Amino acid sequence: MTLERFILPAVQERLRSIPAVALTGARQAGKTTLAKQLMQRSEREAVYLDLESPEDINRLSAPERYLNDRAEMLVIIDEAQRMPGLFPLLRSVIDRNRSNGRFLLLGSASPELMAGSSESLAGRISYLEVNPFVYEEVKSLLPIDQLWLRGGYPEMLMAVDGMTSYRNRLDLITTYVERELPMLGLPVSPNILRNLLRMLAHLHGNLLNYTDLSRSLGIRVDQVKHCIDFFEHAYIIRKLSPYYSNVSKRLVKSPKVFFRDSGLLHAIQGIVSLEDLEGFPYKGNSWEGFVIQQVITHLTTEVSPWFYRTQDGSEIDLILTKGNTPQLGIEVKYSNNPRPLRGNTLAAKDLGNIPLLYVTPSATEDYPLDESKTVTSLARLLFHLKKMGLAH
């Protein structure tokens, strides 16, 4: 069964508005399936090229002529980062016939790592990120627990059993470490990368300390930062920055680190089953990262995510801002019967008495803790975000 991705209408709108659209996101997150859905619905005749295929690479042996001959078609180019010289050529081709919806590029790296694309195609391309499945896309088929355990990568989520899913996730991690990151220009041994990923898995949901990681790995701090930047640009981890506009407070200024996909986190931690996950001592941190990924995937472009923490203990897991103005605080709790902490109340006051949502796995109904604090479940969280104009 092919599930329709909620980002599909946004991609269609961008194709109607600009000559080229790039879909970035992690390998196996579903970009190719999405592109083929778009092919079926395209008003233009479409052609698909995969730059991992020798046959398709050969079709681009005279790329300028090939693309100019297909000026009236939608040309989809998968794994576009494998041909860096393509981007300046696309600029020339687009400028010769500047009509919208000509190119759809797919890449397993962020624009920063898709060599030259941002500079070469400035004003001609729009970037959209394709995430692994989120709950809203699969809720009619699967329980939240399965999505949390296995993560949102389609093949891993829909695997025939838990062990197959687990092994596939381990294989994906090996592919990243031994193939993808070196191809993108990361000159660090696979053994160091594996060890760093394990350390980051133990830090999931906690503050990032480059010096401690440097000391443990036996490499320089700048090398650690370089590796973590690559992990971030390859969509493996997310650094969540602290919100610190209140200069009168002693604020934490280090970012938190999260694995973007809970399934990859669990594979690194050796968690195969829901029983393993229930016995995992840091399952609360795992749940926090899982919920944060669900939220960030749905945010509108003008909304930014942060966390808030002061040296005296005031803290909120996730702050959503428009411009630089806090709109909402989200506290993620694994318990379905959460109790507000004094630090949450103080943090909300620091931020302009913003409302707080306490997100639990499966609270049976929404209920208030006081006039500004509400308990809700993950299943109803998106309703609240949409109501406040923070999410699609």
C-alpha positions as CSV (number, residue, x, y, z in Angstrom):
1,M,0.0,0.0,0.0
2,T,1.3,3.5,-0.9
3,L,0.4,6.2,1.6
4,E,-0.1,9.7,0.4
5,R,2.4,12.1,2.1
6,F,1.0,15.3,3.6
7,I,3.7,17.3,1.9
8,L,2.5,16.4,-1.6
9,P,0.2,19.4,-2.1
10,A,3.0,21.8,-1.0
11,V,5.4,20.2,-3.6
12,Q,2.7,20.6,-6.3
13,E,2.2,24.3,-5.4
14,R,6.0,24.9,-5.5
15,L,6.2,23.3,-8.9
16,R,3.5,25.6,-10.2
17,S,5.5,28.6,-8.9
18,I,9.1,28.1,-9.7
19,P,11.3,26.3,-12.3
20,A,13.0,23.8,-10.0
21,V,12.0,22.1,-6.7
22,A,14.5,20.1,-4.6
23,L,13.2,17.4,-2.2
24,T,15.9,16.8,0.4
25,G,15.8,14.3,3.3
26,A,17.4,11.2,4.6
27,R,18.0,8.2,2.4
28,Q,15.0,5.9,2.3
29,A,12.7,8.5,3.8
30,G,10.3,8.2,0.9
31,K,11.5,10.8,-1.6
32,T,11.4,8.5,-4.6
33,T,7.9,7.2,-3.9
34,L,6.7,10.8,-3.5
35,A,8.3,11.8,-6.8
36,K,6.6,8.9,-8.6
37,Q,3.2,10.0,-7.1
38,L,3.9,13.5,-8.5
39,M,4.8,12.0,-11.9
40,Q,1.3,10.4,-12.1
41,R,-0.4,13.7,-11.2
42,S,1.9,16.0,-13.3
43,E,0.3,18.2,-16.0
44,R,3.5,17.8,-17.9
45,E,4.8,14.6,-19.4
46,A,7.5,13.4,-16.9
47,V,10.8,11.5,-17.2
48,Y,12.7,10.0,-14.2
49,L,16.5,9.7,-13.9
50,D,18.3,8.0,-11.1
51,L,22.0,9.0,-10.8
52,E,22.8,5.7,-9.1
53,S,21.9,4.0,-12.3
54,P,24.7,3.6,-14.9
55,E,22.1,3.6,-17.7
56,D,20.5,6.9,-16.5
57,I,24.0,8.5,-16.0
58,N,24.7,7.5,-19.6
59,R,21.5,9.3,-20.8
60,L,23.1,12.5,-19.4
61,S,26.4,12.0,-21.2
62,A,25.4,15.2,-23.2
63,P,23.4,16.7,-20.4
64,E,22.7,20.2,-21.9
65,R,21.3,18.8,-25.1
66,Y,19.3,16.1,-23.2
67,L,17.6,18.7,-20.9
68,N,17.0,21.3,-23.6
69,D,15.3,18.6,-25.8
70,R,12.9,18.0,-22.8
71,A,12.0,21.6,-22.2
72,E,8.3,20.9,-22.1
73,M,8.6,17.9,-19.7
74,L,9.0,17.5,-15.9
75,V,12.5,16.1,-15.5
76,I,13.0,14.3,-12.1
77,I,16.6,13.7,-11.1
78,D,17.1,11.3,-8.1
79,E,20.3,11.5,-6.0
80,A,21.2,14.8,-7.6
81,Q,24.1,15.4,-5.2
82,R,26.1,12.7,-7.1
83,M,26.6,15.1,-10.1
84,P,27.7,18.4,-8.6
85,G,28.4,19.8,-12.1
86,L,24.7,19.5,-12.9
87,F,23.6,22.5,-10.9
88,P,25.4,25.3,-12.9
89,L,24.2,23.6,-16.1
90,L,20.6,23.6,-14.8
91,R,20.9,27.4,-14.3
92,S,21.8,27.8,-17.9
93,V,19.0,25.5,-19.1
94,I,16.4,27.2,-16.9
95,D,17.4,30.7,-18.0
96,R,17.1,29.7,-21.7
97,N,13.4,28.7,-21.0
98,R,12.3,30.0,-17.7
99,S,9.0,28.2,-17.2
100,N,7.8,26.8,-13.9
101,G,7.7,23.1,-13.0
102,R,10.6,21.9,-15.2
103,F,12.8,20.1,-12.7
104,L,12.3,18.1,-9.5
105,L,15.6,17.2,-7.8
106,L,15.9,14.6,-5.1
107,G,18.9,14.5,-2.7
108,S,19.9,12.7,0.4
109,A,21.6,15.7,1.9
110,S,20.7,19.2,2.9
111,P,21.2,22.2,0.6
112,E,24.4,23.0,2.4
113,L,25.9,19.7,1.3
114,M,24.3,19.5,-2.2
115,A,27.4,21.1,-3.7
116,G,26.8,24.4,-5.3
117,S,23.1,24.0,-5.7
118,S,22.1,27.0,-3.5
119,E,24.5,29.3,-5.2
120,S,24.0,28.1,-8.8
121,L,20.2,28.0,-8.7
122,A,19.5,31.0,-6.4
123,G,16.1,32.4,-7.3
124,R,15.3,29.4,-9.5
125,I,14.8,26.6,-6.9
126,S,12.8,25.9,-3.8
127,Y,13.8,23.4,-1.2
128,L,11.4,21.2,0.7
129,E,12.3,18.5,3.2
130,V,10.8,15.1,3.1
131,N,10.7,13.5,6.5
132,P,10.1,9.8,7.4
133,F,6.5,9.0,8.2
134,V,4.8,10.9,11.0
135,Y,1.8,9.8,13.1
136,E,-0.7,11.8,11.1
137,E,0.2,9.9,7.9
138,V,0.0,6.4,9.4
139,K,-2.5,6.7,12.2
140,S,-5.3,4.8,10.3
141,L,-3.0,1.8,9.9
142,L,-0.6,1.6,12.8
143,P,-0.5,2.3,16.6
144,I,1.7,5.1,17.9
145,D,3.9,2.5,19.7
146,Q,4.9,0.9,16.5
147,L,5.9,4.2,14.9
148,W,7.8,5.2,18.0
149,L,9.7,1.8,18.3
150,R,10.5,1.4,14.6
151,G,10.7,5.0,13.5
152,G,9.2,6.5,10.3
153,Y,11.4,5.1,7.5
154,P,8.9,3.4,5.3
155,E,10.6,0.0,4.8
156,M,11.5,-0.2,8.5
157,L,8.1,0.8,9.7
158,M,6.2,-1.6,7.4
159,A,8.6,-4.5,7.8
160,V,7.0,-8.0,8.3
161,D,8.3,-8.2,11.9
162,G,10.2,-6.4,14.5
163,M,13.5,-8.2,14.0
164,T,13.5,-7.5,10.2
165,S,12.8,-3.9,11.0
166,Y,15.7,-3.8,13.5
167,R,18.2,-5.4,11.1
168,N,17.2,-3.1,8.3
169,R,17.8,-0.1,10.5
170,L,21.2,-1.3,11.5
171,D,22.0,-1.8,7.7
172,L,20.9,1.8,7.1
173,I,23.2,3.1,9.8
174,T,26.1,1.1,8.3
175,T,25.3,2.6,4.8
176,Y,25.4,6.1,6.2
177,V,28.7,5.5,8.1
178,E,30.6,3.6,5.4
179,R,29.2,5.0,2.2
180,E,27.0,8.1,2.4
181,L,29.0,10.4,4.7
182,P,32.4,9.6,3.0
183,M,30.8,10.3,-0.4
184,L,29.6,13.7,0.9
185,G,33.1,14.5,1.9
186,L,33.5,13.5,5.6
187,P,37.1,12.3,5.9
188,V,36.8,10.4,9.2
189,S,37.2,6.7,9.8
190,P,33.9,4.6,10.0
191,N,35.0,3.4,13.4
192,I,35.1,6.9,14.9
193,L,31.8,7.7,13.3
194,R,30.2,4.6,14.8
195,N,31.5,5.4,18.2
196,L,30.3,9.0,17.9
197,L,26.8,7.9,17.0
198,R,26.7,5.6,20.0
199,M,27.8,8.5,22.3
200,L,25.2,10.8,20.7
201,A,22.5,8.1,21.3
202,H,23.4,8.1,25.0
203,L,23.2,12.0,24.9
204,H,19.8,12.0,23.1
205,G,17.6,14.7,24.7
206,N,20.6,16.2,26.7
207,L,22.9,19.1,26.2
208,L,25.7,18.7,23.7
209,N,29.2,19.0,25.1
210,Y,31.8,18.9,22.3
211,T,34.8,18.9,24.7
212,D,33.6,15.7,26.5
213,L,33.0,13.9,23.2
214,S,36.4,15.0,22.0
215,R,38.1,13.6,25.1
216,S,36.2,10.3,24.8
217,L,37.0,9.8,21.1
218,G,40.6,11.1,21.2
219,I,40.0,13.6,18.4
220,R,40.1,17.4,18.3
221,V,37.0,19.4,19.2
222,D,36.8,20.9,15.8
223,Q,36.7,17.4,14.3
224,V,33.9,16.4,16.6
225,K,32.0,19.6,15.5
226,H,32.6,18.8,11.9
227,C,31.3,15.2,12.2
228,I,28.2,16.4,14.1
229,D,27.5,19.0,11.5
230,F,27.6,16.3,8.8
231,F,25.3,14.1,10.8
232,E,22.9,17.1,11.0
233,H,23.1,17.9,7.3
234,A,22.5,14.2,6.5
235,Y,19.3,14.3,8.6
236,I,20.5,11.8,11.2
237,I,20.5,14.2,14.2
238,R,18.9,17.5,15.1
239,K,20.5,20.2,17.3
240,L,17.8,22.0,19.1
241,S,19.0,25.5,20.1
242,P,18.1,27.3,23.4
243,Y,15.9,30.3,23.4
244,Y,17.7,33.1,25.2
245,S,16.3,36.5,24.4
246,N,15.8,37.3,28.1
247,V,19.3,38.7,28.9
248,S,18.5,39.2,32.6
249,K,18.4,35.4,33.2
250,R,21.4,33.1,33.5
251,L,20.5,30.8,30.6
252,V,21.8,27.5,29.3
253,K,23.4,28.2,25.8
254,S,24.4,24.8,24.7
255,P,22.1,23.0,22.2
256,K,20.3,19.8,22.9
257,V,20.9,16.8,20.6
258,F,18.2,14.5,19.3
259,F,18.2,11.6,16.8
260,R,15.6,12.7,14.3
261,D,14.3,9.2,13.9
262,S,13.4,7.2,17.0
263,G,13.9,3.9,15.1
264,L,17.5,4.7,14.4
265,L,18.1,5.7,18.0
266,H,16.5,2.4,19.2
267,A,18.6,0.3,16.8
268,I,21.8,1.9,18.1
269,Q,20.7,1.2,21.6
270,G,19.9,-2.5,20.8
271,I,16.1,-2.1,21.4
272,V,14.2,-4.6,19.2
273,S,10.8,-4.9,20.8
274,L,8.2,-2.9,22.8
275,E,9.2,-4.9,25.8
276,D,12.8,-3.8,25.3
277,L,11.6,-0.2,25.0
278,E,9.5,-0.4,28.1
279,G,12.5,-1.5,30.1
280,F,14.8,1.1,28.5
281,P,15.9,3.4,31.4
282,Y,15.9,6.5,29.1
283,K,12.6,5.8,27.4
284,G,11.4,9.3,28.6
285,N,14.2,10.9,26.6
286,S,13.3,8.8,23.6
287,W,9.6,9.7,23.8
288,E,10.6,13.4,24.1
289,G,12.6,13.3,20.9
290,F,9.9,11.4,19.1
291,V,7.2,14.0,20.0
292,I,9.5,16.9,19.1
293,Q,10.1,15.4,15.6
294,Q,6.3,15.0,15.1
295,V,5.8,18.7,16.0
296,I,8.7,20.1,14.0
297,T,7.6,18.2,10.9
298,H,4.2,20.0,10.8
299,L,5.3,23.6,11.7
300,T,4.6,26.4,9.2
301,T,7.6,28.2,7.8
302,E,7.4,31.2,10.0
303,V,7.4,29.1,13.3
304,S,10.8,28.2,14.9
305,P,11.4,25.5,17.6
306,W,13.6,26.0,20.7
307,F,14.0,24.8,24.2
308,Y,14.3,26.9,27.3
309,R,16.4,26.3,30.4
310,T,17.9,28.6,33.0
311,Q,20.7,27.9,35.4
312,D,18.2,28.1,38.3
313,G,16.0,25.2,36.9
314,S,13.3,27.0,34.9
315,E,12.7,24.7,31.9
316,I,10.4,23.9,29.0
317,D,11.1,21.0,26.6
318,L,10.0,22.8,23.4
319,I,9.2,26.5,22.7
320,L,7.5,27.6,19.5
321,T,8.0,31.2,18.3
322,K,6.8,33.4,15.5
323,G,9.4,35.9,14.7
324,N,11.1,36.1,18.1
325,T,7.9,36.0,20.1
326,P,7.1,32.8,22.1
327,Q,3.7,31.4,21.3
328,L,3.5,28.1,23.0
329,G,5.4,25.8,25.4
330,I,5.3,22.0,25.1
331,E,6.3,19.7,27.9
332,V,6.7,16.1,26.9
333,K,5.8,13.5,29.5
334,Y,5.8,9.7,29.3
335,S,3.3,9.5,32.1
336,N,-0.4,9.9,31.2
337,N,-0.9,11.7,34.6
338,P,1.7,14.5,34.5
339,R,2.2,17.0,37.2
340,P,3.4,20.5,36.4
341,L,6.7,21.5,37.9
342,R,7.5,24.9,39.4
343,G,10.3,25.3,36.8
344,N,7.7,25.0,34.0
345,T,5.6,27.7,35.6
346,L,8.6,30.0,36.0
347,A,9.7,29.4,32.5
348,A,6.3,30.2,31.0
349,K,6.2,33.4,33.1
350,D,9.7,34.4,31.8
351,L,8.4,33.9,28.2
352,G,5.4,36.2,28.6
353,N,2.9,33.8,30.4
354,I,2.6,31.6,27.3
355,P,0.2,28.6,27.4
356,L,1.7,25.2,28.1
357,L,0.7,21.8,26.6
358,Y,1.6,18.6,28.5
359,V,1.9,15.9,25.8
360,T,1.4,12.3,26.9
361,P,1.3,9.0,25.0
362,S,-2.4,8.4,25.3
363,A,-4.3,10.5,27.8
364,T,-8.0,9.6,27.2
365,E,-9.1,13.3,26.9
366,D,-7.8,16.8,27.1
367,Y,-8.1,18.4,30.6
368,P,-6.8,21.6,32.2
369,L,-4.2,21.7,35.0
370,D,-4.9,25.4,35.4
371,E,-6.0,28.3,33.2
372,S,-2.8,28.2,31.1
373,K,-1.8,24.5,31.3
374,T,-3.5,21.7,29.4
375,V,-2.9,17.9,29.2
376,T,-3.3,16.4,25.8
377,S,-2.2,13.3,23.9
378,L,0.1,13.0,20.9
379,A,-2.9,12.0,18.9
380,R,-4.6,15.4,19.6
381,L,-1.5,17.5,19.6
382,L,-1.7,18.6,15.9
383,F,-5.3,19.8,16.5
384,H,-3.9,22.3,19.1
385,L,-1.1,23.4,16.9
386,K,-3.4,24.0,13.9
387,K,-5.8,25.9,16.1
388,M,-3.0,28.3,17.2
389,G,-1.9,28.7,13.5
390,L,1.5,27.1,14.2
391,A,1.2,24.0,12.0
392,H,-0.1,22.9,8.6
